[in-house]
């Protein structure tokens, strides 16, 4: 008699679940990772200064920079001469970003919604974007003067193009089946734009806004460097001319806090408005 090996019956009710293996470095909490990177950065900075790899005139020590940051912070909190300068720069950034949103969104809709905008307008926008930004600063100053207007214009000039691209890409991201559905239901072009294309394209639009939020600070400070003014950029220029590099570093770090705040506000608005969209950037998912 031949033995027959009967394989055990398979339970079809059991589904195979594929679980992606997460590496050790990805399991480290975000706060721990950020602290580790900061400590390594400060250690390398201090080592470079201690070994005199870079002249102290160009690269101050972390201690000198931190001490000057305390001085600048005390000056700001007590209402010293740096507070009005910081407020002027903040106004330039806010006005420039608002102007960039208005212009960038309008051009983005024109490019993303019409063939004329894509074929006739977009090439000129790309050509303008390729121009050196610093080289255009004197033109804004010559036309708008040494006041806040030229800095706002340059800040908007730098931040507009990412918003245009993000808006146009968002409008093109709408699902083709949804387009056909709206067309079948007799929706007008404006109704399709407002009720379908814009909501579907919000993730890409906010991506352009976040890139613009980073660039608008660079535009405002560049305008102050080359066109005078009374903002933080002018304080940085004066400190650099006096070879006061700890002051230059501390002022730049405070400006970075302003830029981070603007970026965080845009990200917060994205999470509240586009709450249904999950985005994974830099190991964080929201």
DRENPA-3360 file (N, C-alpha, C; in nm, 2 decimals, always signed):
BEGIN
1 = XXXXXXXX = +0.09/-0.12/+0.00/+0.00/+0.00/+0.00/+0.09/+0.12/+0.00 ~ +0.06/+0.21/-0.09/+0.14/+0.33/-0.11/+0.09/+0.44/-0.01 ~ +0.19/+0.50/+0.06/+0.15/+0.61/+0.15/+0.13/+0.74/+0.07 ~ +0.03/+0.81/+0.10/+0.00/+0.93/+0.03/+0.01/+1.04/+0.13 ~ +0.10/+1.14/+0.11/+0.11/+1.25/+0.20/+0.01/+1.36/+0.16 ~ -0.07/+1.39/+0.24/-0.18/+1.49/+0.22/-0.13/+1.62/+0.28 ~ -0.12/+1.72/+0.19/-0.09/+1.85/+0.24/-0.20/+1.91/+0.32 ~ -0.16/+1.98/+0.43/-0.27/+2.04/+0.51/-0.35/+2.14/+0.43;
9 = XXXXXXXX = -0.48/+2.14/+0.46/-0.57/+2.23/+0.39/-0.53/+2.38/+0.42 ~ -0.54/+2.46/+0.31/-0.51/+2.60/+0.33/-0.63/+2.68/+0.36 ~ -0.61/+2.76/+0.46/-0.73/+2.84/+0.50/-0.73/+2.97/+0.42 ~ -0.82/+2.97/+0.32/-0.83/+3.08/+0.23/-0.87/+3.21/+0.30 ~ -0.92/+3.19/+0.43/-0.96/+3.32/+0.50/-0.85/+3.40/+0.55 ~ -0.73/+3.33/+0.55/-0.61/+3.41/+0.59/-0.55/+3.48/+0.47 ~ -0.54/+3.61/+0.48/-0.49/+3.69/+0.38/-0.34/+3.72/+0.41 ~ -0.27/+3.73/+0.30/-0.12/+3.76/+0.32/-0.11/+3.91/+0.33;
17 = XXXXXXXX = -0.04/+3.96/+0.44/-0.02/+4.10/+0.46/+0.13/+4.13/+0.45 ~ +0.16/+4.22/+0.36/+0.30/+4.25/+0.34/+0.33/+4.37/+0.43 ~ +0.42/+4.36/+0.51/+0.46/+4.46/+0.61/+0.60/+4.51/+0.57 ~ +0.62/+4.64/+0.54/+0.74/+4.69/+0.50/+0.83/+4.71/+0.63 ~ +0.95/+4.65/+0.61/+1.05/+4.66/+0.73/+1.10/+4.80/+0.74 ~ +1.10/+4.85/+0.86/+1.15/+4.98/+0.89/+1.29/+4.97/+0.95 ~ +1.38/+5.04/+0.89/+1.52/+5.04/+0.94/+1.53/+5.11/+1.07 ~ +1.64/+5.08/+1.14/+1.66/+5.13/+1.27/+1.66/+5.29/+1.28;
25 = XXXXXXXX = +1.73/+5.34/+1.18/+1.74/+5.49/+1.17/+1.60/+5.56/+1.16 ~ +1.51/+5.49/+1.09/+1.38/+5.55/+1.07/+1.29/+5.53/+1.19 ~ +1.33/+5.44/+1.28/+1.25/+5.43/+1.40/+1.29/+5.52/+1.51 ~ +1.40/+5.60/+1.49/+1.44/+5.69/+1.59/+1.34/+5.81/+1.59 ~ +1.30/+5.86/+1.71/+1.21/+5.97/+1.71/+1.26/+6.09/+1.65 ~ +1.17/+6.17/+1.59/+1.22/+6.29/+1.52/+1.30/+6.39/+1.61 ~ +1.25/+6.41/+1.73/+1.32/+6.50/+1.82/+1.46/+6.46/+1.85 ~ +1.48/+6.33/+1.87/+1.61/+6.27/+1.90/+1.70/+6.29/+1.78;
33 = XXXXXXXX = +1.65/+6.27/+1.66/+1.73/+6.28/+1.54/+1.77/+6.42/+1.52 ~ +1.68/+6.52/+1.54/+1.71/+6.66/+1.52/+1.82/+6.70/+1.62 ~ +1.81/+6.66/+1.75/+1.91/+6.69/+1.85/+2.04/+6.63/+1.82 ~ +2.04/+6.51/+1.77/+2.17/+6.45/+1.73/+2.24/+6.53/+1.62 ~ +2.16/+6.56/+1.51/+2.22/+6.64/+1.40/+2.27/+6.77/+1.45 ~ +2.20/+6.84/+1.54/+2.24/+6.97/+1.59/+2.37/+6.96/+1.67 ~ +2.38/+6.85/+1.75/+2.50/+6.83/+1.83/+2.62/+6.80/+1.74 ~ +2.60/+6.72/+1.64/+2.71/+6.69/+1.55/+2.76/+6.82/+1.48;
41 = XXXXXXXX = +2.66/+6.90/+1.43/+2.69/+7.02/+1.36/+2.77/+7.12/+1.45 ~ +2.73/+7.14/+1.58/+2.80/+7.22/+1.67/+2.94/+7.17/+1.70 ~ +2.95/+7.04/+1.71/+3.08/+6.98/+1.74/+3.18/+7.00/+1.62 ~ +3.13/+6.98/+1.50/+3.21/+7.00/+1.38/+3.25/+7.15/+1.37 ~ +3.15/+7.24/+1.40/+3.18/+7.38/+1.39/+3.29/+7.42/+1.49 ~ +3.28/+7.37/+1.62/+3.38/+7.40/+1.72/+3.52/+7.34/+1.68 ~ +3.52/+7.22/+1.63/+3.64/+7.15/+1.59/+3.71/+7.23/+1.48 ~ +3.63/+7.28/+1.38/+3.69/+7.36/+1.27/+3.75/+7.49/+1.33;
49 = XXXXXXXX = +3.68/+7.55/+1.42/+3.74/+7.67/+1.48/+3.86/+7.65/+1.57 ~ +3.86/+7.54/+1.64/+3.97/+7.50/+1.73/+4.10/+7.47/+1.65 ~ +4.08/+7.40/+1.54/+4.19/+7.36/+1.46/+4.24/+7.48/+1.36 ~ +4.17/+7.59/+1.37/+4.20/+7.70/+1.28/+4.20/+7.67/+1.14 ~ +4.10/+7.58/+1.10/+4.09/+7.54/+0.96/+4.04/+7.66/+0.88 ~ +3.96/+7.75/+0.94/+3.91/+7.87/+0.88/+3.94/+7.98/+0.97 ~ +3.97/+8.10/+0.91/+4.01/+8.21/+0.99/+3.90/+8.25/+1.08 ~ +3.93/+8.29/+1.21/+3.83/+8.33/+1.31/+3.76/+8.46/+1.26;
57 = XXXXXXXX = +3.82/+8.53/+1.17/+3.75/+8.65/+1.12/+3.63/+8.61/+1.03 ~ +3.64/+8.50/+0.97/+3.53/+8.45/+0.88/+3.44/+8.36/+0.96 ~ +3.49/+8.27/+1.04/+3.41/+8.18/+1.11/+3.43/+8.19/+1.26 ~ +3.34/+8.26/+1.34/+3.36/+8.27/+1.48/+3.32/+8.13/+1.55 ~ +3.35/+8.12/+1.67/+3.32/+8.00/+1.75/+3.18/+8.00/+1.78 ~ +3.12/+7.88/+1.81/+2.98/+7.87/+1.85/+2.95/+7.95/+1.98 ~ +3.05/+7.95/+2.07/+3.03/+8.03/+2.19/+3.02/+8.18/+2.17 ~ +3.10/+8.23/+2.08/+3.09/+8.37/+2.04/+2.96/+8.41/+1.98;
65 = XXXXXXXX = +2.92/+8.32/+1.89/+2.79/+8.34/+1.82/+2.67/+8.33/+1.92 ~ +2.68/+8.24/+2.01/+2.57/+8.22/+2.10/+2.56/+8.35/+2.19 ~ +2.68/+8.39/+2.24/+2.69/+8.51/+2.32/+2.63/+8.63/+2.25 ~ +2.66/+8.65/+2.12/+2.60/+8.76/+2.05/+2.45/+8.74/+2.02 ~ +2.41/+8.62/+2.01/+2.26/+8.59/+2.00/+2.19/+8.64/+2.12 ~ +2.25/+8.62/+2.24/+2.19/+8.67/+2.36/+2.18/+8.82/+2.36 ~ +2.28/+8.88/+2.31/+2.28/+9.03/+2.30/+2.17/+9.08/+2.21 ~ +2.16/+9.02/+2.09/+2.06/+9.06/+2.00/+1.92/+9.03/+2.05;
73 = XXXXXXXX = +1.90/+8.91/+2.12/+1.77/+8.88/+2.18/+1.74/+8.98/+2.29 ~ +1.83/+9.02/+2.37/+1.80/+9.12/+2.48/+1.77/+9.25/+2.41 ~ +1.84/+9.29/+2.31/+1.80/+9.42/+2.24/+1.66/+9.42/+2.18 ~ +1.62/+9.30/+2.13/+1.49/+9.29/+2.07/+1.38/+9.30/+2.18 ~ +1.41/+9.23/+2.29/+1.31/+9.22/+2.40/+1.29/+9.35/+2.47 ~ +1.40/+9.43/+2.48/+1.39/+9.56/+2.55/+1.35/+9.67/+2.46 ~ +1.32/+9.64/+2.33/+1.28/+9.75/+2.24/+1.39/+9.83/+2.19 ~ +1.51/+9.77/+2.17/+1.62/+9.85/+2.13/+1.62/+9.88/+1.98;
81 = XXXXXXXX = +1.73/+9.93/+1.92/+1.73/+9.98/+1.78/+1.71/+9.86/+1.68 ~ +1.73/+9.74/+1.73/+1.71/+9.62/+1.64/+1.57/+9.58/+1.62 ~ +1.48/+9.62/+1.71/+1.34/+9.58/+1.70/+1.27/+9.65/+1.58 ~ +1.29/+9.78/+1.56/+1.23/+9.84/+1.44/+1.28/+9.78/+1.31 ~ +1.41/+9.75/+1.31/+1.47/+9.69/+1.19/+1.42/+9.56/+1.16 ~ +1.39/+9.47/+1.26/+1.33/+9.34/+1.24/+1.19/+9.36/+1.19 ~ +1.12/+9.45/+1.25/+0.98/+9.47/+1.21/+0.97/+9.52/+1.06 ~ +1.06/+9.60/+1.02/+1.06/+9.64/+0.88/+1.09/+9.52/+0.78;
89 = XXXXXXXX = +1.18/+9.43/+0.82/+1.21/+9.32/+0.74/+1.09/+9.22/+0.74 ~ +1.02/+9.21/+0.85/+0.90/+9.12/+0.86/+0.79/+9.18/+0.77 ~ +0.77/+9.31/+0.77/+0.67/+9.37/+0.68/+0.71/+9.35/+0.53 ~ +0.84/+9.36/+0.50/+0.88/+9.33/+0.36/+0.85/+9.19/+0.32 ~ +0.87/+9.10/+0.41/+0.84/+8.95/+0.38/+0.69/+8.93/+0.37 ~ +0.61/+8.99/+0.46/+0.47/+8.96/+0.45/+0.41/+9.02/+0.33 ~ +0.44/+9.15/+0.30/+0.39/+9.21/+0.18/+0.44/+9.14/+0.05 ~ +0.56/+9.11/+0.05/+0.62/+9.04/-0.07/+0.55/+8.90/-0.09;
97 = XXXXXXXX = +0.53/+8.83/+0.02/+0.46/+8.70/+0.01/+0.32/+8.71/-0.04 ~ +0.25/+8.81/+0.02/+0.11/+8.83/-0.03/+0.10/+8.87/-0.17 ~ +0.19/+8.96/-0.22/+0.20/+9.00/-0.36/+0.23/+8.88/-0.45 ~ +0.32/+8.79/-0.40/+0.36/+8.68/-0.48/+0.25/+8.58/-0.49 ~ +0.17/+8.56/-0.38/+0.05/+8.47/-0.39/-0.05/+8.52/-0.49 ~ -0.08/+8.66/-0.49/-0.18/+8.71/-0.58/-0.13/+8.70/-0.72 ~ -0.01/+8.73/-0.75/+0.04/+8.72/-0.89/+0.06/+8.58/-0.93 ~ +0.12/+8.50/-0.85/+0.15/+8.36/-0.88/+0.03/+8.28/-0.90;
105 = XXXXXXXX = -0.07/+8.30/-0.81/-0.20/+8.22/-0.83/-0.27/+8.26/-0.96 ~ -0.27/+8.39/-0.99/-0.34/+8.43/-1.11/-0.27/+8.38/-1.23 ~ -0.14/+8.39/-1.24/-0.07/+8.33/-1.35/-0.07/+8.18/-1.36 ~ -0.07/+8.12/-1.24/-0.08/+7.97/-1.24/-0.22/+7.92/-1.30 ~ -0.32/+7.99/-1.26/-0.45/+7.95/-1.32/-0.45/+7.98/-1.47 ~ -0.39/+8.09/-1.51/-0.39/+8.12/-1.66/-0.31/+8.01/-1.73 ~ -0.20/+7.97/-1.67/-0.11/+7.87/-1.74/-0.17/+7.73/-1.73 ~ -0.23/+7.70/-1.62/-0.29/+7.56/-1.60/-0.42/+7.54/-1.66;
113 = XXXXXXXX = -0.50/+7.65/-1.69/-0.63/+7.63/-1.73/-0.65/+7.66/-1.88 ~ -0.56/+7.73/-1.94/-0.57/+7.77/-2.08/-0.45/+7.72/-2.16 ~ -0.47/+7.68/-2.28/-0.36/+7.65/-2.37/-0.28/+7.77/-2.41 ~ -0.34/+7.89/-2.42/-0.27/+8.01/-2.45/-0.17/+8.04/-2.34 ~ -0.21/+8.03/-2.21/-0.12/+8.05/-2.10/+0.00/+7.96/-2.10 ~ -0.03/+7.83/-2.13/+0.08/+7.73/-2.13/+0.18/+7.75/-2.24 ~ +0.13/+7.79/-2.36/+0.21/+7.80/-2.48/+0.28/+7.94/-2.49 ~ +0.21/+8.04/-2.45/+0.26/+8.18/-2.48/+0.31/+8.24/-2.35;
121 = XXXXXXXX = +0.26/+8.22/-2.23/+0.30/+8.29/-2.11/+0.41/+8.21/-2.04 ~ +0.39/+8.08/-2.03/+0.49/+8.00/-1.95/+0.63/+8.01/-2.00 ~ +0.66/+8.01/-2.13/+0.80/+8.02/-2.17/+0.86/+8.15/-2.13 ~ +0.79/+8.26/-2.12/+0.84/+8.39/-2.08/+0.87/+8.38/-1.93 ~ +0.78/+8.32/-1.85/+0.80/+8.31/-1.71/+0.92/+8.23/-1.68 ~ +0.95/+8.12/-1.75/+1.07/+8.04/-1.73/+1.19/+8.12/-1.77 ~ +1.18/+8.20/-1.88/+1.30/+8.28/-1.91/+1.33/+8.39/-1.81 ~ +1.23/+8.45/-1.75/+1.25/+8.54/-1.64/+1.31/+8.48/-1.52;
129 = XXXXXXXX = +1.26/+8.36/-1.49/+1.31/+8.29/-1.37/+1.45/+8.25/-1.38 ~ +1.50/+8.23/-1.50/+1.64/+8.19/-1.52/+1.74/+8.31/-1.51 ~ +1.68/+8.43/-1.50/+1.77/+8.55/-1.49/+1.83/+8.55/-1.35 ~ +1.95/+8.60/-1.33/+2.01/+8.61/-1.20/+1.93/+8.71/-1.11 ~ +1.89/+8.66/-1.00/+1.80/+8.74/-0.91/+1.88/+8.87/-0.86 ~ +2.00/+8.85/-0.82/+2.08/+8.96/-0.76/+2.10/+9.07/-0.87 ~ +2.12/+9.03/-0.99/+2.14/+9.13/-1.10/+2.02/+9.21/-1.12 ~ +1.90/+9.16/-1.09/+1.78/+9.24/-1.10/+1.75/+9.34/-0.99;
137 = XXXXXXXX = +1.82/+9.32/-0.88/+1.79/+9.40/-0.76/+1.81/+9.55/-0.79 ~ +1.93/+9.59/-0.86/+1.94/+9.74/-0.89/+1.83/+9.79/-0.98 ~ +1.77/+9.71/-1.06/+1.66/+9.76/-1.15/+1.54/+9.79/-1.06 ~ +1.51/+9.71/-0.96/+1.40/+9.74/-0.87/+1.43/+9.87/-0.79 ~ +1.55/+9.88/-0.75/+1.58/+10.00/-0.67/+1.58/+10.12/-0.75 ~ +1.63/+10.12/-0.88/+1.62/+10.23/-0.96/+1.48/+10.27/-1.00 ~ +1.39/+10.18/-1.01/+1.25/+10.21/-1.05/+1.17/+10.25/-0.93 ~ +1.19/+10.18/-0.81/+1.10/+10.20/-0.70/+1.16/+10.27/-0.58;
145 = XXXXXXXX = +1.29/+10.30/-0.59/+1.36/+10.38/-0.49/+1.42/+10.29/-0.38 ~ +1.47/+10.36/-0.27/+1.54/+10.29/-0.16/+1.44/+10.26/-0.05 ~ +1.31/+10.28/-0.06/+1.22/+10.25/+0.04/+1.18/+10.10/+0.04 ~ +1.08/+10.07/+0.12/+1.03/+9.93/+0.13/+0.98/+9.88/+0.00 ~ +0.93/+9.96/-0.09/+0.87/+9.91/-0.21/+0.96/+9.82/-0.29 ~ +1.08/+9.86/-0.31/+1.18/+9.79/-0.39/+1.21/+9.65/-0.33 ~ +1.21/+9.64/-0.19/+1.24/+9.52/-0.13/+1.12/+9.42/-0.14 ~ +1.00/+9.48/-0.13/+0.88/+9.40/-0.14/+0.87/+9.34/-0.29;
153 = XXXXXXXX = +0.90/+9.43/-0.38/+0.89/+9.39/-0.52/+0.99/+9.27/-0.55 ~ +1.11/+9.29/-0.50/+1.22/+9.18/-0.52/+1.18/+9.05/-0.45 ~ +1.12/+9.06/-0.33/+1.08/+8.94/-0.26/+0.97/+8.87/-0.33 ~ +0.87/+8.95/-0.39/+0.77/+8.89/-0.46/+0.82/+8.83/-0.59 ~ +0.92/+8.89/-0.65/+0.97/+8.85/-0.78/+1.04/+8.71/-0.76 ~ +1.10/+8.69/-0.65/+1.17/+8.56/-0.63/+1.07/+8.45/-0.59 ~ +0.96/+8.49/-0.52/+0.87/+8.39/-0.46/+0.75/+8.35/-0.56 ~ +0.74/+8.43/-0.67/+0.62/+8.41/-0.75/+0.63/+8.28/-0.84;
161 = XXXXXXXX = +0.74/+8.25/-0.90/+0.75/+8.14/-0.99/+0.71/+8.01/-0.93 ~ +0.76/+7.97/-0.81/+0.72/+7.84/-0.75/+0.57/+7.83/-0.73 ~ +0.50/+7.95/-0.70/+0.36/+7.94/-0.68/+0.29/+7.92/-0.82 ~ +0.34/+7.99/-0.92/+0.29/+7.96/-1.06/+0.29/+7.82/-1.09 ~ +0.41/+7.76/-1.08/+0.43/+7.62/-1.11/+0.34/+7.53/-1.03 ~ +0.34/+7.55/-0.90/+0.25/+7.47/-0.81/+0.11/+7.48/-0.85 ~ +0.06/+7.60/-0.88/-0.08/+7.61/-0.91/-0.11/+7.54/-1.04 ~ -0.03/+7.56/-1.14/-0.05/+7.50/-1.27/-0.05/+7.35/-1.26;
169 = XXXXXXXX = +0.05/+7.30/-1.19/+0.06/+7.15/-1.17/-0.06/+7.10/-1.10 ~ -0.11/+7.17/-1.00/-0.23/+7.13/-0.93/-0.35/+7.12/-1.02 ~ -0.37/+7.22/-1.10/-0.49/+7.21/-1.20/-0.47/+7.10/-1.29 ~ -0.35/+7.06/-1.33/-0.33/+6.95/-1.42/-0.35/+6.82/-1.35 ~ -0.35/+6.81/-1.22/-0.35/+6.69/-1.15/-0.49/+6.63/-1.13 ~ -0.59/+6.70/-1.17/-0.73/+6.66/-1.15/-0.75/+6.53/-1.23 ~ -0.82/+6.43/-1.17/-0.85/+6.31/-1.23/-0.93/+6.32/-1.36 ~ -0.89/+6.24/-1.46/-0.96/+6.25/-1.59/-1.10/+6.21/-1.59;
177 = XXXXXXXX = -1.13/+6.11/-1.50/-1.27/+6.06/-1.49/-1.35/+6.17/-1.42 ~ -1.30/+6.24/-1.33/-1.37/+6.35/-1.27/-1.40/+6.46/-1.37 ~ -1.30/+6.49/-1.45/-1.33/+6.59/-1.56/-1.44/+6.55/-1.65 ~ -1.44/+6.42/-1.69/-1.55/+6.37/-1.78/-1.68/+6.37/-1.71 ~ -1.68/+6.34/-1.58/-1.81/+6.35/-1.50/-1.87/+6.49/-1.50 ~ -1.78/+6.59/-1.47/-1.83/+6.72/-1.46/-1.88/+6.77/-1.60 ~ -1.81/+6.73/-1.70/-1.85/+6.76/-1.84/-1.98/+6.70/-1.88 ~ -2.00/+6.57/-1.83/-2.13/+6.50/-1.86/-2.24/+6.57/-1.79;
185 = XXXXXXXX = -2.22/+6.62/-1.67/-2.32/+6.68/-1.59/-2.35/+6.82/-1.64 ~ -2.28/+6.87/-1.74/-2.31/+7.00/-1.79/-2.25/+7.12/-1.71 ~ -2.15/+7.09/-1.63/-2.08/+7.19/-1.55/-2.01/+7.29/-1.64 ~ -2.01/+7.42/-1.60/-1.94/+7.52/-1.68/-1.79/+7.51/-1.65 ~ -1.71/+7.58/-1.73/-1.56/+7.58/-1.71/-1.53/+7.63/-1.57 ~ -1.60/+7.74/-1.53/-1.57/+7.80/-1.40/-1.61/+7.71/-1.29 ~ -1.72/+7.64/-1.30/-1.77/+7.55/-1.20/-1.67/+7.43/-1.19 ~ -1.62/+7.38/-1.30/-1.52/+7.27/-1.29/-1.40/+7.32/-1.23;
193 = XXXXXXXX = -1.35/+7.44/-1.25/-1.23/+7.49/-1.20/-1.24/+7.51/-1.04 ~ -1.35/+7.57/-1.00/-1.37/+7.60/-0.86/-1.40/+7.47/-0.78 ~ -1.49/+7.39/-0.83/-1.54/+7.27/-0.75/-1.46/+7.14/-0.77 ~ -1.38/+7.13/-0.87/-1.31/+7.01/-0.89/-1.16/+7.03/-0.90 ~ -1.12/+7.12/-0.99/-0.97/+7.13/-1.02/-0.90/+7.19/-0.90 ~ -0.95/+7.30/-0.85/-0.88/+7.36/-0.74/-0.87/+7.28/-0.61 ~ -0.98/+7.22/-0.57/-0.97/+7.13/-0.45/-0.87/+7.01/-0.48 ~ -0.88/+6.95/-0.60/-0.79/+6.84/-0.62/-0.64/+6.89/-0.63;
201 = XXXXXXXX = -0.62/+7.01/-0.67/-0.48/+7.06/-0.68/-0.42/+7.13/-0.56 ~ -0.50/+7.13/-0.45/-0.45/+7.20/-0.33/-0.31/+7.15/-0.28 ~ -0.29/+7.02/-0.28/-0.16/+6.97/-0.23/-0.04/+7.03/-0.31 ~ -0.05/+7.04/-0.45/+0.05/+7.09/-0.53/+0.06/+7.25/-0.51 ~ -0.06/+7.31/-0.49/-0.06/+7.45/-0.47/+0.02/+7.49/-0.34 ~ -0.01/+7.41/-0.24/+0.06/+7.44/-0.11/+0.21/+7.41/-0.12 ~ +0.25/+7.31/-0.20/+0.39/+7.29/-0.22/+0.46/+7.41/-0.28 ~ +0.39/+7.47/-0.38/+0.45/+7.60/-0.44/+0.45/+7.71/-0.33;
209 = XXXXXXXX = +0.35/+7.72/-0.25/+0.35/+7.82/-0.14/+0.46/+7.80/-0.04 ~ +0.49/+7.68/-0.01/+0.60/+7.65/+0.09/+0.74/+7.69/+0.03 ~ +0.75/+7.66/-0.10/+0.88/+7.70/-0.16/+0.89/+7.85/-0.17 ~ +0.78/+7.91/-0.21/+0.78/+8.06/-0.21/+0.80/+8.12/-0.08 ~ +0.75/+8.06/+0.03/+0.77/+8.11/+0.17/+0.92/+8.11/+0.20 ~ +1.00/+8.02/+0.15/+1.14/+8.01/+0.18/+1.21/+8.12/+0.09 ~ +1.17/+8.14/-0.03/+1.24/+8.23/-0.12/+1.21/+8.38/-0.09 ~ +1.10/+8.41/-0.03/+1.06/+8.55/-0.01/+1.16/+8.62/+0.09;
217 = XXXXXXXX = +1.21/+8.54/+0.18/+1.30/+8.60/+0.28/+1.43/+8.64/+0.21 ~ +1.48/+8.55/+0.12/+1.60/+8.58/+0.04/+1.59/+8.70/-0.04 ~ +1.47/+8.72/-0.10/+1.44/+8.84/-0.18/+1.45/+8.97/-0.10 ~ +1.39/+8.97/+0.01/+1.38/+9.09/+0.10/+1.52/+9.13/+0.15 ~ +1.60/+9.03/+0.19/+1.73/+9.06/+0.24/+1.83/+9.10/+0.13 ~ +1.81/+9.04/+0.01/+1.90/+9.08/-0.10/+1.87/+9.22/-0.14 ~ +1.74/+9.26/-0.14/+1.71/+9.40/-0.17/+1.77/+9.50/-0.07 ~ +1.77/+9.46/+0.06/+1.83/+9.54/+0.16/+1.99/+9.55/+0.15;
225 = XXXXXXXX = +2.05/+9.44/+0.11/+2.19/+9.44/+0.08/+2.23/+9.54/-0.03 ~ +2.16/+9.54/-0.14/+2.19/+9.61/-0.26/+2.12/+9.75/-0.27 ~ +2.02/+9.76/-0.20/+1.94/+9.89/-0.21/+1.92/+9.96/-0.08 ~ +2.00/+9.94/+0.01/+1.99/+10.02/+0.14/+1.87/+9.97/+0.22 ~ +1.82/+10.06/+0.30/+1.70/+10.02/+0.38/+1.73/+10.03/+0.53 ~ +1.64/+9.99/+0.61/+1.65/+10.00/+0.75/+1.62/+9.87/+0.82 ~ +1.62/+9.76/+0.75/+1.59/+9.63/+0.81/+1.71/+9.56/+0.86 ~ +1.69/+9.43/+0.88/+1.79/+9.34/+0.94/+1.90/+9.32/+0.83;
233 = XXXXXXXX = +1.87/+9.33/+0.71/+1.97/+9.32/+0.60/+2.07/+9.43/+0.61 ~ +2.03/+9.55/+0.64/+2.12/+9.66/+0.66/+2.21/+9.64/+0.78 ~ +2.15/+9.59/+0.89/+2.24/+9.56/+1.01/+2.34/+9.45/+0.97 ~ +2.30/+9.35/+0.90/+2.40/+9.25/+0.86/+2.51/+9.31/+0.77 ~ +2.47/+9.40/+0.68/+2.57/+9.46/+0.59/+2.67/+9.55/+0.67 ~ +2.62/+9.62/+0.77/+2.71/+9.71/+0.85/+2.80/+9.62/+0.94 ~ +2.74/+9.51/+1.00/+2.83/+9.42/+1.08/+2.93/+9.35/+1.00 ~ +2.90/+9.32/+0.87/+3.00/+9.25/+0.79/+3.11/+9.35/+0.75;
241 = XXXXXXXX = +3.08/+9.48/+0.73/+3.18/+9.58/+0.69/+3.27/+9.61/+0.81 ~ +3.22/+9.58/+0.93/+3.31/+9.60/+1.05/+3.38/+9.47/+1.09 ~ +3.36/+9.36/+1.01/+3.42/+9.23/+1.04/+3.37/+9.17/+1.17 ~ +3.25/+9.21/+1.21/+3.19/+9.16/+1.33/+3.11/+9.03/+1.29 ~ +3.18/+8.92/+1.26/+3.11/+8.80/+1.21/+3.02/+8.74/+1.31 ~ +3.05/+8.74/+1.45/+2.95/+8.69/+1.54/+2.81/+8.76/+1.53 ~ +2.81/+8.89/+1.51/+2.69/+8.96/+1.49/+2.62/+8.92/+1.36 ~ +2.70/+8.90/+1.25/+2.64/+8.86/+1.12/+2.57/+8.72/+1.14;
249 = XXXXXXXX = +2.64/+8.63/+1.21/+2.58/+8.50/+1.22/+2.46/+8.50/+1.31 ~ +2.46/+8.58/+1.42/+2.34/+8.59/+1.51/+2.22/+8.65/+1.44 ~ +2.25/+8.76/+1.36/+2.14/+8.82/+1.29/+2.08/+8.73/+1.18 ~ +2.16/+8.65/+1.11/+2.12/+8.56/+1.01/+2.03/+8.45/+1.08 ~ +2.07/+8.40/+1.20/+2.00/+8.30/+1.27/+1.86/+8.35/+1.31 ~ +1.85/+8.47/+1.35/+1.72/+8.53/+1.39/+1.63/+8.54/+1.26 ~ +1.69/+8.58/+1.15/+1.62/+8.59/+1.03/+1.57/+8.45/+0.99 ~ +1.65/+8.35/+1.01/+1.60/+8.21/+0.98/+1.48/+8.17/+1.06;
257 = XXXXXXXX = +1.47/+8.22/+1.19/+1.35/+8.19/+1.27/+1.23/+8.26/+1.21 ~ +1.24/+8.38/+1.15/+1.13/+8.44/+1.08/+1.09/+8.36/+0.96 ~ +1.19/+8.31/+0.88/+1.15/+8.23/+0.77/+1.09/+8.10/+0.81 ~ +1.14/+8.03/+0.92/+1.08/+7.91/+0.97/+0.94/+7.93/+1.01 ~ +0.91/+8.05/+1.08/+0.78/+8.08/+1.12/+0.68/+8.09/+1.01 ~ +0.72/+8.16/+0.90/+0.64/+8.17/+0.78/+0.61/+8.04/+0.72 ~ +0.71/+7.95/+0.71/+0.70/+7.82/+0.65/+0.60/+7.74/+0.74 ~ +0.62/+7.75/+0.87/+0.53/+7.67/+0.96/+0.38/+7.72/+0.95;
265 = XXXXXXXX = +0.36/+7.85/+0.93/+0.22/+7.89/+0.91/+0.16/+7.84/+0.78 ~ +0.24/+7.83/+0.68/+0.19/+7.77/+0.55/+0.16/+7.63/+0.57 ~ +0.25/+7.56/+0.64/+0.23/+7.41/+0.66/+0.10/+7.39/+0.75 ~ +0.09/+7.48/+0.85/-0.03/+7.47/+0.94/-0.16/+7.49/+0.86 ~ -0.16/+7.59/+0.77/-0.28/+7.61/+0.69/-0.30/+7.49/+0.60 ~ -0.20/+7.43/+0.54/-0.22/+7.31/+0.46/-0.28/+7.20/+0.53 ~ -0.24/+7.18/+0.66/-0.29/+7.07/+0.73/-0.44/+7.09/+0.77 ~ -0.48/+7.22/+0.79/-0.62/+7.25/+0.82/-0.71/+7.25/+0.70;
273 = XXXXXXXX = -0.66/+7.29/+0.58/-0.74/+7.30/+0.46/-0.74/+7.17/+0.38 ~ -0.62/+7.11/+0.37/-0.61/+6.99/+0.29/-0.59/+6.88/+0.39 ~ -0.68/+6.86/+0.49/-0.67/+6.76/+0.59/-0.68/+6.62/+0.54 ~ -0.74/+6.61/+0.42/-0.77/+6.47/+0.37/-0.64/+6.42/+0.29 ~ -0.54/+6.50/+0.28/-0.42/+6.46/+0.20/-0.31/+6.43/+0.30 ~ -0.25/+6.31/+0.28/-0.13/+6.28/+0.36/-0.01/+6.30/+0.28 ~ +0.08/+6.37/+0.33/+0.21/+6.40/+0.26/+0.32/+6.35/+0.35 ~ +0.41/+6.28/+0.28/+0.53/+6.23/+0.35/+0.66/+6.30/+0.30;
281 = XXXXXX = +0.71/+6.39/+0.39/+0.83/+6.46/+0.35/+0.93/+6.45/+0.47 ~ +1.05/+6.41/+0.43/+1.16/+6.41/+0.54/+1.13/+6.32/+0.65 ~ +1.06/+6.21/+0.62/+1.03/+6.11/+0.73/+0.91/+6.14/+0.82 ~ +0.84/+6.25/+0.79/+0.72/+6.28/+0.87/+0.60/+6.27/+0.78 ~ +0.49/+6.22/+0.84/+0.37/+6.21/+0.76/+0.26/+6.29/+0.82 ~ +0.19/+6.36/+0.74/+0.08/+6.44/+0.80/-0.03/+6.45/+0.69;
% end
